[in-house]
Amino acid sequence: MHSIRKYNFGAGPATLPTSVLEEVKEELLDWKGRGLSVLEISHRTDEYTEIAVEAEQDFRDLLSIPSTYAVLFTHGGATLQNSAVPLNLSSPAGEVSYVNSGHWARLSIEEAKKYTNVKIAASSEEENFSSFPPQSTWELSDKQDYIHITPNETIGGIALRKVEKEDIPIVADFSSSILSEYVDIESFGLLYGGAQKNIGPAGLGFVIVDKELLGSAQETTPSPMNYFKLDESSSMYNTPPTFSWYVAGKVFKWLKGKGGVKAIGQVNERKAKKLYEFIDKSDFYSNKIEESSRSIMNIPFLLEKEELNSKFLTDSFNNGLLALKGHRSVGGMRASIYNAMPEEGVDALIEFMKLFEKENL
Ligand SMILES: Cc1ncc(COP(=O)(O)O)c(C=O)c1O
């Protein structure tokens, strides 16, 4: 472990690669020897354009994004896209479909209802969101403008990791799983999310959209949310979140240095597998999610002896393992193990959990 930094299992804003933070610190006062900070330069300068273009290219390379897709860097995190998506892709008289897979899907559904007519294609609410509704059960119709999914439910810890193309565009909130493993971009009409887990600072968002879907936004769509206008202006319709975009660029470079998405995907798979295996073998801890729907990014778990929850949190904190408290709607614990969480962090967590079990049986 880095001498100062602890293992941060928070769901977001989440841990970032230490080397990226060090580079940012190094450059903060005097960026590239110019005597000013990157925070202080105009987004219209050649220097900043270079950062922006390079970050987009690295993001495209990492995800093999075809040139027929626009890549947008946006304001307002993932949540603003909950309104931007129906405003850009549907209409007050139109119809869209949503899969209800938990907390974040529900918020997207509620927002979309303001701008279009929403049908629920499938839901796992009745089984308390213990699995992701299989794609074969989604009820869709050709007249729908899109189907929306949340392939990784950050709070519930359920995921849909393989998605097949549908006859209507699939729109997916990839906030907590973008860049964590291979995805076939062309299976989707649009992918979006907030940056604050696998990309960089909170507030920044990304949209990857099939260009064929651009150009028919509702008239009332605020201009900075209009995907066509954002694409036309290279995401600079107004001043973009310049610092966040710059940090994102560094995270993309870091990930390229790690061998890219397929390589980190293998590490992520291994990290998640060892934690699930440990939990499953134990009678002291449990994870209630159906195996085929388990997230490799967010792993919620319960202590059988609930009365030990606060002791677990205090002891883990004192052992340098931070932010393990589960979301209040689920209770228990949650380990978010995004790209920047090193495998040693997961090993340290498992070691701590073993010891805690032994001492508190
Ligand atoms: C899957 C998912 N969607 C949306 C959001 C909301 O993101 P933001 O707060 O950046 O708008 C989150 C935040 O954790 C999330 O995990």
The ligand as a Gaussian input file, in Angstrom:
#p B3LYP/6-31G(d) Opt

LIG

0 1
 C      -25.641000       3.392000     -11.811000
 C      -25.673000       4.824000     -11.378000
 N      -26.398000       5.711000     -12.095000
 C      -26.459000       7.002000     -11.754000
 C      -25.752000       7.498000     -10.685000
 C      -25.820000       8.965000     -10.350000
 O      -24.632000       9.560000     -10.655000
 P      -24.393000      11.129000     -10.438000
 O      -24.505000      11.353000      -8.966000
 O      -23.038000      11.350000     -10.992000
 O      -25.444000      11.844000     -11.182000
 C      -24.956000       6.630000      -9.927000
 C      -24.199000       7.146000      -8.768000
 O      -23.648000       6.447000      -7.968000
 C      -24.929000       5.260000     -10.289000
 O      -24.188000       4.406000      -9.578000

